[in-house]
């Protein structure tokens, strides 16, 4: 089992290739599903807030 995704927590710079919004949403959903076995409650809260923000961004883009 891999460790925490530090990029999604905002603690690590991203690689040269930037993921698109759908990829970020999928990554966030996967990491949130790993739950407290990997992340603290506070870290899960951060990931859930980021997921909500990216889902709203995607919705806004699709409505244009």
C-alpha positions, 0 to 999 in steps of 0.5 A, spaced: 500 500 500 502 506 498 503 512 502 499 519 502 499 523 496 502 529 498 501 533 492 493 532 493 495 535 500 498 541 497 505 539 501 509 537 494 510 540 488 507 537 482 511 534 476 512 537 470 505 535 467 499 538 470 493 533 471 486 535 468 480 537 473 477 530 471 484 526 473 484 531 480 477 529 482 478 522 481 485 522 485 481 525 490 476 520 490 481 515 491 485 518 496 478 519 500 476 512 500 483 510 503 480 513 509 483 514 516 488 508 515 492 513 511 490 520 512 488 523 519 481 526 520 484 533 518 487 531 512 481 527 510 477 534 511 482 538 507 481 533 501 474 533 501 474 540 501 479 540 495 474 535 492 468 540 493 472 545 490 474 542 484 467 539 482 464 546 483 470 548 478 468 543 473 461 544 474 462 551 472 466 550 466 461 545 463 455 550 464 459 555 460 
